[in-house]
Amino acid sequence: MPKELRPVGPHALDCVWEPVVASAIEAYLGSQEVAWTSLDPARIGYAGGDSFSVVIWIGVIPGSLSGTKGIEVALGCRAILMENGILDVHVEIRSSKTILEAKLYKPAWISDPTAQAIEPFATPLGLPICAADTLHVEGTGGLFFVDPKHPGKLFLLTARHILFHPDLTPNNDYAPRFTSEATKKVLLLGDTALKARIKDIKSEIGGKHIILEHLEARKLEAGGWGLDEDEAEAERVDVKRREEDARKAIPALKELLSTITQDWAVVEIDPSCVNKANFVGNCIDLGTFDKFTLWMYPHPANLTLFKYPLNRLLKLFGTIPDDQMGKPDNKTLDHDNNPIMVIKRGGASGLTVGRPNTIRSVLRYYFKDQPGQSSREVAVYPCKPWSSPFSEAGDSGSVVIDGKGRVAGLLTGGAGTTELLDCSYVTSINFLVNRLQECGYNPNIFPTADNL
């Protein structure tokens, strides 16, 4: 039976975690020379069960801690909890690593046969990006913003480590002020992302051919299924319509494939890539109706007020206050524990839905020839133990929103024992906007084509 992660929800730990306990455990682990990577408060239990205990899940670098020392450390952390009046929270230690994870098309209408294939090359959010000088370090563009101080210009907010990886560059401000200074060039689609998108298009073309073969067989057998004349005619009409759709899609997909394999776009943001003609504002393409609504409505008896947009594009509107992050809201409820459901479209894993925790995690990253650095982030857990992780390597920088389109923040990393990340981490949009303002920007993170 698989185990499941859930947000903590209302608990006495809320009152003491940020001001006392998190810092005390962090200091204790440092004094014990533990190579820890993450402190994640979570409820953990067996899928389908009723018992989900609150646990402080401590991640350590694989192979860095013996079993005997691990027991000693867990008991030490448990003592800190008890000293602060928290008697019903357990401590578990796990092996874990933290990771920092041509002209664009206008989004196609649902009826367009290339709608799904075009999505990674269109202007809604989730653009796979990389720095021109580090093609192997890929991430995702977060959200666009405009600044009245720079009329006509469009900016893209993303995670710094995508463009300036801590293993390769010092942690200094990078802000060219003069045209003579070198600017950092950013590419849409690094090698890995481009190859993945090309593979997707080829698979879709192959799928259309399989559909045509199946439809031909249906057409030949329609008269032998014991159907009356009206039923047989209805079957033939349905087959003919589906054949026309598939045949129409194949040349369109082949043309798209030919175009993509020859064209790279440089994002500065370069107005030849994104401009009034193709910019649709900050929005996320939700993909097909059936698949996404199943994610958002896992329990039909507990439907939310979320409405799937007719054009697939969920517009970003407003931000989630920090004190509401992960707290229940009757317009974005899930069946279990009533957490907010959040959405992201990343350059690596595509569209996913997850559940943000109500208590921030503490992370520690280790970079080459540098001491470990700690930060506090909101953890997002998968919706179900059998569902895909909320993020993968290459999704860093993706914007994370709730079902109403309110911005939670940017995805900055994840933690797990393998390539699959059971915890993803988000930096608050309110913190990021404040930092932009401190650096001289006056960001409008909900731009329209009229701003360009």
C-alpha positions in Angstrom: 0.0 0.0 0.0 1.6 3.3 -1.0 2.0 6.2 1.4 0.6 9.6 0.8 1.7 13.1 1.6 -0.9 15.7 2.7 -0.6 19.3 3.9 -0.5 19.7 7.7 -3.6 21.8 8.0 -4.6 23.4 11.4 -2.2 22.2 14.1 -0.4 23.6 17.2 2.8 23.4 15.2 1.7 26.4 13.3 2.4 28.7 16.2 5.9 27.6 17.0 7.4 26.3 13.7 8.5 29.6 12.1 9.5 31.6 15.3 11.2 28.8 17.2 11.2 25.2 16.2 12.5 25.4 12.6 15.5 27.5 13.6 16.2 25.3 16.6 16.2 22.1 14.5 18.3 23.7 11.9 20.9 24.8 14.5 20.8 21.3 16.1 21.4 19.6 12.8 24.4 21.9 12.2 25.9 21.1 15.6 25.6 17.4 14.8 27.3 18.0 11.4 24.3 16.4 9.6 24.3 17.0 5.8 20.6 17.7 5.7 18.8 19.0 2.7 15.2 19.6 3.7 12.8 19.9 6.7 9.3 19.2 5.6 6.3 19.3 8.0 3.7 17.0 6.5 0.9 14.5 7.2 2.0 11.0 6.1 -0.2 7.9 6.0 -1.3 5.0 3.9 -3.4 5.9 0.8 -7.1 5.4 1.5 -6.6 5.3 5.2 -7.9 7.6 8.0 -4.7 8.0 10.0 -2.3 10.7 8.8 0.2 11.7 11.5 2.1 14.9 11.5 5.7 14.3 10.8 8.8 16.4 10.5 10.4 14.8 7.4 14.2 15.4 7.5 16.0 14.9 4.2 19.7 14.0 4.3 22.2 13.5 1.5 22.1 9.8 0.5 24.8 7.8 2.3 25.8 10.6 4.7 24.2 9.4 7.9 24.5 6.0 9.6 21.5 4.2 11.1 22.7 4.7 14.7 23.5 8.4 14.2 20.1 8.8 12.5 18.2 7.5 15.5 20.2 9.9 17.8 19.4 12.9 15.5 15.7 12.0 15.3 15.5 11.8 19.1 17.3 15.1 19.4 14.8 16.8 17.0 11.9 15.2 18.8 13.2 16.6 22.1 13.1 20.1 20.6 9.4 19.6 19.6 8.5 18.4 23.1 10.3 21.3 24.8 8.0 23.6 22.8 4.8 21.8 23.8 4.4 19.7 20.6 3.9 16.1 21.8 2.0 14.6 18.8 4.5 15.2 16.0 6.9 12.5 14.9 10.4 12.8 13.3 11.4 10.7 10.3 14.7 10.8 8.3 15.0 10.0 4.7 17.6 10.1 2.0 16.9 13.1 -0.3 18.5 15.5 -2.7 17.3 19.0 -3.4 17.6 20.4 -6.9 17.1 23.8 -8.3 15.1 22.8 -11.3 11.5 31.0 -33.8 8.6 33.5 -33.4 6.3 32.0 -30.9 2.8 30.9 -32.0 -0.4 32.4 -30.8 -2.4 29.8 -28.8 -4.5 27.7 -31.2 -8.2 27.3 -30.7 -9.5 23.9 -29.4 -10.7 22.9 -32.9 -7.2 23.3 -34.4 -5.7 19.9 -35.0 -2.3 21.1 -33.8 -3.6 22.8 -30.6 -1.8 20.4 -28.2 1.4 20.2 -30.3 1.7 24.0 -30.6 1.3 24.6 -26.9 5.0 24.4 -26.0 5.9 26.9 -28.7 3.1 29.4 -28.0 3.0 32.4 -25.7 1.0 31.1 -22.7 3.2 30.5 -19.6 5.4 27.4 -19.2 8.1 28.3 -21.8 11.2 26.1 -21.5 14.3 28.3 -21.4 18.0 28.2 -20.8 21.0 30.6 -20.9 22.8 30.6 -24.2 26.1 29.8 -22.4 24.7 26.9 -20.3 22.5 24.9 -22.7 22.5 21.9 -20.3 20.9 23.9 -17.5 17.2 24.2 -18.4 14.2 25.7 -16.6 10.9 27.4 -17.2 9.9 31.0 -17.8 7.7 32.1 -14.9 5.4 35.0 -15.8 5.6 38.2 -17.9 5.4 41.7 -16.5 5.7 45.2 -17.8 7.1 48.4 -16.1 5.8 51.9 -16.9 9.4 53.1 -16.5 10.2 51.0 -19.6 7.3 51.5 -22.0 6.8 49.0 -24.8 9.2 46.4 -23.1 8.1 43.0 -21.9 10.0 41.3 -19.1 10.0 37.6 -18.0 10.4 36.7 -14.3 12.0 33.3 -13.6 14.4 31.6 -11.2 17.9 33.0 -11.1 19.7 29.7 -10.9 18.5 28.8 -14.4 20.6 31.6 -15.9 23.3 31.9 -13.2 23.8 28.4 -11.8 25.4 28.6 -8.3 28.0 26.0 -9.2 29.2 28.1 -12.1 28.8 31.7 -11.2 29.2 33.8 -8.0 26.1 34.9 -6.2 26.5 38.6 -7.2 23.9 41.0 -8.6 23.9 41.0 -12.4 22.3 44.2 -13.8 23.9 45.7 -16.9 23.3 49.4 -16.8 24.9 50.4 -20.1 24.6 49.2 -23.7 28.3 48.5 -23.7 28.0 45.9 -20.9 27.3 42.3 -21.8 23.8 41.1 -21.5 22.8 37.5 -20.7 21.2 35.9 -23.7 18.3 33.5 -23.0 17.1 30.8 -25.4 13.7 29.3 -25.8 14.0 25.5 -25.7 17.4 24.0 -24.8 18.5 20.8 -26.4 16.6 18.4 -24.1 13.4 20.4 -24.2 13.5 20.7 -28.0 14.1 17.0 -28.5 11.2 16.2 -26.2 8.8 18.4 -28.1 9.9 17.0 -31.4 9.3 13.5 -30.1 5.8 14.5 -28.9 4.9 15.8 -32.3 6.2 12.7 -34.0 4.2 10.6 -31.6 1.1 12.6 -32.3 1.6 12.1 -36.1 2.0 8.3 -35.5 -1.1 8.3 -33.4 -3.2 9.9 -36.1 -2.1 7.1 -38.5 -3.2 4.5 -36.0 -6.5 6.2 -35.6 -7.0 6.1 -39.4 -6.3 2.4 -39.5 -8.8 1.8 -36.7 -11.5 3.9 -38.4 -11.0 2.0 -41.7 -11.6 -1.2 -39.9 -14.8 0.2 -38.2 -16.1 1.3 -41.6 -15.6 -2.1 -43.1 -17.2 -3.9 -40.2 -20.1 -1.5 -39.7 -22.5 -3.6 -41.8 -21.7 -6.8 -40.0 -22.5 -5.8 -36.4 -26.2 -6.5 -36.6 -27.0 -2.7 -36.9 -30.1 -1.5 -38.7 -29.8 0.8 -41.6 -30.1 4.0 -39.5 -27.5 2.8 -37.0 -25.1 1.7 -39.7 -25.5 5.1 -41.4 -24.8 6.9 -38.1 -21.7 4.8 -37.7 -20.4 5.6 -41.2 -21.1 9.4 -40.7 -19.1 9.3 -37.4 -16.2 7.4 -39.0 -16.1 9.8 -41.9 -16.0 12.8 -39.6 -13.2 11.4 -37.5 -11.2 10.4 -40.6 -11.5 13.9 -41.9 -10.2 15.3 -38.6 -7.2 12.9 -38.5 -6.3 13.5 -42.2 -6.4 17.2 -41.6 -4.2 17.0 -38.6 -1.3 14.9 -40.2 -0.1 17.5 -42.8 -0.6 20.3 -40.2 1.6 18.5 -37.7 4.2 17.7 -40.3 4.4 21.3 -41.2 4.8 22.3 -37.6 7.5 19.7 -37.1 9.4 21.0 -40.2 9.2 24.6 -38.9 10.3 23.8 -35.3 13.3 21.8 -36.2 14.8 24.7 -38.1 13.9 27.7 -35.8 15.3 28.9 -32.5 14.1 32.0 -30.7 16.1 34.3 -28.5 14.2 35.8 -25.6 15.3 39.1 -24.2 12.2 39.5 -24.4 12.7 40.1 -28.1 9.7 41.8 -29.7 10.0 39.7 -32.8 9.2 36.7 -30.6 6.5 38.1 -28.4 4.5 41.2 -29.5 1.0 42.6 -29.8 0.1 40.1 -32.5 0.7 37.0 -30.4 0.8 38.0 -26.7 -2.2 36.8 -24.8 -1.1 38.0 -21.3 -0.2 35.8 -18.4 -2.2 32.6 -18.7 -1.8 28.9 -18.5 -3.0 26.4 -21.1 -5.1 23.8 -19.3 -5.0 21.3 -22.1 -8.0 19.0 -22.6 -11.2 19.5 -20.6 -11.7 15.8 -19.6 -8.2 15.3 -18.2 -7.9 18.5 -16.3 -11.3 18.5 -14.7 -10.6 14.9 -13.5 -7.5 16.3 -11.7 -9.5 19.2 -10.2 -12.6 17.1 -9.3 -11.1 13.8 -8.0 -14.3 13.3 -6.0 -17.6 14.1 -7.9 -19.5 14.5 -4.7 -17.3 17.4 -3.6 -17.2 19.6 -6.7 -15.6 23.0 -6.5 -16.6 26.3 -8.1 -13.7 26.1 -10.5 -14.9 26.6 -14.1 -12.9 25.3 -17.1 -12.3 28.3 -19.5 -13.8 27.8 -22.9 -10.6 28.6 -24.7 -8.4 26.4 -22.4 -6.5 29.5 -21.2 -6.7 30.3 -17.5 -5.8 34.0 -17.0 -3.7 35.0 -14.1 -5.6 37.5 -11.8 -4.5 38.6 -8.4 -2.1 37.0 -5.9 -2.4 34.8 -2.9 -1.6 36.7 0.3 1.2 34.9 2.2 -1.0 34.4 5.3 -3.5 32.5 3.0 -0.9 30.2 1.3 -2.2 26.7 1.7 -5.2 27.7 3.7 -8.7 26.4 2.6 -10.8 28.4 0.2 -14.3 27.3 -0.8 -13.6 28.0 -4.4 -10.6 25.8 -4.6 -11.3 22.9 -2.3 -10.1 19.3 -2.6 -11.7 16.3 -1.0 -9.0 15.7 1.6 -8.4 18.2 4.3 -9.7 21.0 2.1 -6.4 22.4 0.9 -6.0 24.9 -2.0 -5.3 23.1 -5.3 -2.5 24.7 -7.3 -1.5 24.4 -10.9 1.6 24.9 -12.9 2.8 24.2 -16.5 6.5 23.5 -16.5 9.0 23.2 -19.4 9.8 19.6 -18.3 6.7 18.0 -16.8 4.0 20.0 -18.4 0.7 20.6 -16.7 0.3 19.3 -13.1 -1.9 19.9 -10.1 -0.7 19.7 -6.5 -1.6 20.7 -2.9 0.5 23.3 -1.1 1.5 22.8 2.6 0.2 25.1 5.3 3.7 25.3 7.0 6.8 26.4 5.2 9.7 23.9 4.7 13.3 24.7 5.4 15.7 23.8 2.5 19.5 23.6 2.4 21.3 23.6 -0.9 25.0 22.7 -1.4 27.0 24.2 -4.2 30.5 23.5 -5.5 33.2 25.1 -3.2 30.5 27.0 -1.2 29.0 26.5 2.2 25.4 25.3 2.4 22.7 27.9 2.0 19.3 27.7 3.7 15.9 29.1 2.6 12.3 28.8 3.6 9.8 27.8 0.9 6.2 26.5 0.6 6.1 22.8 -0.3 3.7 21.4 -2.8 2.8 17.7 -2.6 1.3 15.5 -5.3 -2.5 15.2 -5.3 -2.4 11.4 -4.8 0.4 8.9 -4.1 -0.1 7.3 -7.6 -0.2 10.7 -9.4 2.8 12.2 -11.1 5.1 14.5 -9.1 4.1 18.2 -9.2 7.5 19.0 -10.8 10.6 17.6 -12.4 14.1 18.9 -13.1 13.7 21.6 -15.7 10.5 23.1 -14.2 12.3 25.7 -12.1 10.9 29.1 -12.7 7.4 28.0 -13.5 4.6 30.2 -12.1 2.3 28.4 -9.7 -1.4 29.5 -9.4 -4.6 28.4 -7.8 -7.9 27.5 -9.6 -9.0 31.1 -9.7 -5.8 32.2 -11.4 -4.3 33.8 -8.3 -0.5 33.7 -8.3 1.2 31.8 -5.5 4.8 32.2 -6.7 7.5 30.6 -8.7 8.7 27.1 -8.5 12.3 27.1 -7.3 13.2 23.5 -6.7 12.3 20.0 -5.4 13.4 17.2 -3.2 13.3 13.4 -3.6 15.3 10.2 -3.6 15.4 9.7 -7.3 14.5 11.7 -10.5 10.9 11.7 -9.1 10.4 14.6 -6.7 7.9 14.0 -4.0 8.2 17.6 -2.7 8.3 20.7 -4.9 9.1 24.2 -3.5 7.6 27.6 -4.3 8.9 31.1 -3.5 6.1 33.6 -2.7 5.1 36.0 -5.5 4.7 38.8 -2.9 8.4 38.3 -1.9 9.5 38.4 -5.5 7.5 41.6 -6.3 9.0 43.3 -3.3 12.5 42.3 -4.5 11.7 43.7 -8.0 10.6 47.0 -6.4 13.8 47.1 -4.3 15.8 46.7 -7.5 14.0 49.7 -9.1 11.2 48.0 -11.0 7.5 48.9 -10.8 6.2 45.6 -12.1 2.7 45.1 -13.5 2.5 41.3 -13.5 -0.8 41.2 -15.4 0.2 42.9 -18.7 -2.0 42.9 -21.8 -1.1 43.3 -25.5 -2.0 47.0 -25.1 1.1 47.4 -22.8 3.5 46.5 -25.6 
